[in-house]
Amino acid sequence: MMALRVDKPGMLSTVQDLGRWGYQNLGVPVAGPMDRCSHRLANVLLGNPPEAATLEVTLIGPELTAERRTHLVVTGAEFDLFLDDATVPTGVPLNVPAGSRFRFGRRRRGARAYVAVPGGFDVPIWLGSRATHLPSGLGGLAGRALVAGDCLGSRETAAAAVPTVRRRGPVLALPEGGARIRVMLGPQEALCAPEGIETFRTTRYAVTDRSDRMGYRLSGPAVTLASSAEPLSDATPTGTVQIPGSGQPIVLMADGQTTGGYPKLATVISADLPVAGQLGPGDWMEFAVCDRAAALRALIAQEQALLA
């Protein structure tokens, strides 16, 4: 059932679900939301399963027209939102009459927002997922970002009353200008010089404009390597912090490749990947080293907040 027509696509709007797991050994990246907490919260608010597809909106939001009566909710980054001429809040399920226009205005905090509709957006499934992977042009709506004139269907079976879910605040604090991101060192920190690791731990890096869904290229004092030799390419999970020859860290994000040959100094903990996903060019990023026990505690606390 067609739900929304795209009048203006925004800067980068893609259909995402929780990702394409189980195919990394075949070279297929996971993709999925940059901020999985906000994606999941949007689905919670509409009574959807967590894997239902949402629309990820980056930096500048779209303008959409309802082809029929539906509901929607927006979570994640804080934007001014408008339903026709009325200002509407984030985090609240909205009744959207047929023919009405929903648009994003000024962005205030964070980089990415998530739009959910009942049942999730209905795009083809590829390898078990509806997530868009832009570098390969697969998944989502024809493997690309939205363009004007696109129509998005939903899996809603029939119009229903506005969900009676109470308003929920964000599961994570949106960064204001930057964030301190927790990492676990390894698996190849021995390939970095001790002074390089100290630089990594004490530097406030800038997220450059060469950053995207594949990864964040950071700028700051170089992380020195122990030698010029590079390891054999091996697995690179989401959140891997690679150190290329320039010494400028690269943080692999949702669309990141599955293998890489740069030294892997650290990995962002799962609980902080959504925070990192709310950063954009010009923001800063610092790193705090933690251990496995602290990473698990942070993830458990985040899950409890999401399910509360």
C-alpha positions in Angstrom: 0.0 0.0 0.0 1.5 3.3 -1.1 1.9 5.6 1.9 4.2 8.5 1.1 5.3 10.4 -2.0 8.7 12.1 -2.0 8.5 15.7 -3.1 12.0 16.6 -2.0 14.4 13.9 -1.0 16.6 15.8 1.4 20.4 15.4 1.5 20.6 11.6 1.9 17.5 9.6 2.7 17.7 5.8 2.6 15.5 2.9 3.6 17.2 0.8 6.4 16.3 -2.1 8.7 18.6 -3.8 11.2 21.0 -4.9 8.5 22.0 -7.9 6.4 23.7 -10.2 8.9 25.4 -13.5 8.1 27.0 -12.7 4.8 30.2 -10.9 5.8 32.2 -14.0 5.0 31.0 -13.6 1.4 32.0 -9.9 1.3 28.5 -8.5 1.8 28.4 -5.6 4.3 25.8 -5.4 7.0 24.5 -1.9 6.2 21.5 -0.9 8.4 21.0 2.2 10.5 23.8 4.4 11.6 21.9 4.8 14.9 20.2 1.5 15.6 18.7 2.8 18.9 16.7 5.6 17.3 15.7 3.2 14.5 14.4 0.7 17.0 12.7 3.3 19.2 10.8 4.6 16.1 9.5 1.0 15.6 8.6 0.6 19.3 6.5 3.7 19.2 4.4 2.4 16.4 4.2 -1.2 17.7 6.4 -2.5 14.8 8.9 -5.3 15.2 12.4 -4.0 15.6 13.5 -5.2 12.2 10.8 -3.2 10.3 12.3 -0.8 7.7 12.5 2.9 8.5 13.7 5.9 6.5 17.1 7.2 7.6 17.4 11.0 7.1 20.8 12.6 7.1 21.5 16.3 7.9 18.7 17.8 5.6 15.4 16.1 5.7 12.8 15.4 3.0 9.4 16.7 2.2 6.7 14.0 1.9 3.1 13.9 0.9 0.7 11.3 2.3 -0.9 9.3 -0.6 -3.4 8.0 1.9 -4.2 8.3 5.6 -1.3 6.9 7.7 0.7 7.4 10.8 4.3 8.2 11.3 6.9 9.0 14.0 10.3 10.6 13.9 13.1 9.8 16.3 16.9 10.4 16.5 18.3 13.8 15.5 16.2 16.9 16.6 14.6 18.7 13.6 11.9 21.2 13.4 9.0 19.1 11.9 5.9 20.4 10.1 2.6 18.7 9.2 1.1 21.1 6.7 1.5 24.4 8.5 1.5 23.0 12.0 4.6 22.3 14.1 4.7 18.7 15.4 7.0 17.0 17.9 9.5 14.2 17.5 9.0 11.0 19.4 5.2 11.1 19.1 3.1 9.0 16.7 1.3 11.4 14.3 -2.0 11.0 12.5 -1.2 12.0 8.9 -4.4 12.6 6.8 -4.4 11.7 3.1 -3.0 14.6 1.0 -1.2 16.3 3.9 2.4 17.3 3.6 5.1 16.4 6.1 8.4 18.2 6.0 11.6 18.6 7.9 12.9 22.0 8.8 15.9 23.2 10.7 18.2 20.6 12.2 19.1 21.4 15.8 21.1 18.4 17.2 22.4 15.1 15.9 22.9 14.1 12.3 20.4 11.4 11.5 16.6 11.0 12.1 14.4 8.0 11.5 10.9 8.0 10.1 8.7 5.0 10.8 5.3 4.0 9.5 3.0 1.2 10.7 4.4 -2.2 9.5 7.6 -0.6 8.2 8.4 0.6 4.6 7.8 -2.1 2.0 10.7 -2.5 -0.3 12.2 -5.7 -1.8 14.1 -8.1 0.5 17.6 -8.9 -0.7 19.5 -11.6 1.3 17.0 -11.3 4.1 17.1 -7.6 4.6 15.5 -4.4 3.2 18.6 -2.3 4.1 20.1 0.0 1.5 23.8 -0.5 0.8 24.8 2.5 -1.2 28.3 1.5 -2.4 27.0 -1.7 -4.0 23.7 -0.2 -5.1 21.8 -3.1 -3.5 18.8 -3.3 -1.1 16.3 -0.6 -0.2 14.6 1.3 -3.0 16.6 0.2 -6.1 19.8 0.3 -4.0 19.9 4.1 -3.9 18.9 7.2 -1.9 15.5 8.6 -2.4 14.8 11.0 -5.3 11.9 13.3 -6.0 8.9 11.4 -7.3 9.6 8.2 -5.4 6.6 6.5 -3.7 7.2 4.6 -0.5 4.8 1.8 0.4 4.1 0.5 3.8 3.3 -3.0 5.2 0.3 -1.6 7.1 -2.7 -3.8 6.4 -5.3 -1.2 7.2 -5.7 2.2 8.6 -5.8 2.1 12.4 -6.1 4.5 15.3 -3.1 6.5 16.3 -1.0 4.1 18.5 -1.4 4.9 22.2 2.3 4.6 23.0 3.5 7.2 25.5 6.0 9.7 24.3 9.6 8.4 24.8 12.7 10.5 25.2 15.8 9.5 23.2 17.6 6.3 24.4 20.9 8.1 24.0 22.0 11.6 24.6 22.4 13.4 21.2 25.9 14.8 20.8 26.2 18.6 20.7 29.2 19.3 18.5 31.0 16.0 19.3 31.2 13.0 21.5 33.6 10.9 23.6 33.4 7.4 22.1 34.4 4.3 24.1 36.6 1.7 22.4 38.3 -1.5 23.2 41.9 -1.7 22.0 42.8 -4.4 19.5 43.2 -6.6 17.8 46.3 -5.1 16.3 47.3 -2.4 18.7 50.8 -3.9 18.8 51.3 -2.5 15.2 51.1 1.0 16.6 53.9 2.7 18.5 53.3 3.3 22.2 53.4 7.1 21.6 50.9 6.6 18.8 48.4 4.9 21.1 48.9 7.7 23.6 48.1 10.2 20.9 45.0 8.3 20.0 43.8 8.3 23.6 44.4 12.0 24.2 43.4 13.7 20.9 40.2 15.4 20.0 39.8 14.5 16.3 37.6 16.3 13.8 35.2 14.4 11.6 36.1 15.5 8.1 33.8 16.1 5.1 35.2 12.9 3.6 33.1 10.9 6.0 30.0 9.0 5.0 28.0 5.8 5.9 31.1 3.7 5.0 33.3 5.4 7.5 34.5 8.5 9.3 37.8 9.9 8.2 39.2 11.8 11.2 41.7 14.7 11.2 44.2 15.4 14.0 47.7 14.5 15.2 48.9 11.4 13.4 48.9 8.0 15.2 52.4 6.7 14.6 52.9 3.0 13.6 55.5 0.7 15.0 56.6 -0.2 11.4 55.6 0.5 7.8 54.6 -3.1 7.3 50.8 -3.7 6.9 49.0 -6.8 8.1 47.2 -9.2 5.8 43.7 -8.2 5.1 41.2 -9.7 7.5 37.8 -9.1 9.0 36.7 -5.5 9.9 33.5 -5.4 12.0 31.4 -2.2 12.2 33.2 0.2 14.5 36.8 -0.9 13.6 39.3 1.9 14.0 41.9 1.6 11.2 45.2 3.5 11.1 46.4 4.0 7.5 49.9 5.2 6.6 48.9 8.9 7.1 48.2 8.1 10.8 44.7 9.7 10.5 42.2 7.2 12.0 39.3 5.8 10.0 36.2 4.5 11.9 34.3 2.0 9.8 30.5 2.5 10.0 27.3 0.8 8.8 28.3 0.5 5.1 31.9 -0.3 5.8 33.7 -3.1 3.9 34.0 -6.5 5.4 37.8 -6.8 5.2 40.8 -4.4 5.4 44.5 -4.4 5.5 45.3 -1.3 7.6 46.3 -1.9 11.3 43.2 -2.2 13.5 44.0 -0.2 16.6 40.6 -0.4 18.3 36.9 -1.2 18.0 34.0 1.1 19.0 31.9 -0.6 21.6 28.4 -1.6 20.5 26.6 0.8 22.9 28.5 3.8 21.4 28.0 3.0 17.7 24.6 4.8 17.8 26.2 7.9 19.3 29.0 7.9 16.7 26.2 7.5 14.1 24.8 10.9 15.2 28.0 12.8 14.3 28.5 14.7 11.1 31.3 16.6 9.3 32.7 19.3 11.5 31.9 17.5 14.8 34.7 16.2 17.1 35.4 12.7 18.3 37.5 11.6 21.3 38.2 8.1 22.3 38.1 6.5 25.8 39.5 3.0 26.3 37.4 0.6 28.2 37.4 -3.2 28.9 35.0 -5.9 27.9 33.1 -5.8 31.2 32.4 -2.1 30.9 31.3 -2.5 27.3 28.8 -5.2 28.3 27.4 -3.1 31.1 26.9 -0.2 28.7 25.1 -2.3 26.2 22.8 -3.9 28.9 21.9 -0.5 30.2 21.1 0.8 26.7 18.9 -2.2 26.0 17.1 -1.8 29.3 16.5 1.9 28.5 15.1 1.0 25.1 12.7 -1.6 26.5 11.6 0.4 29.5 
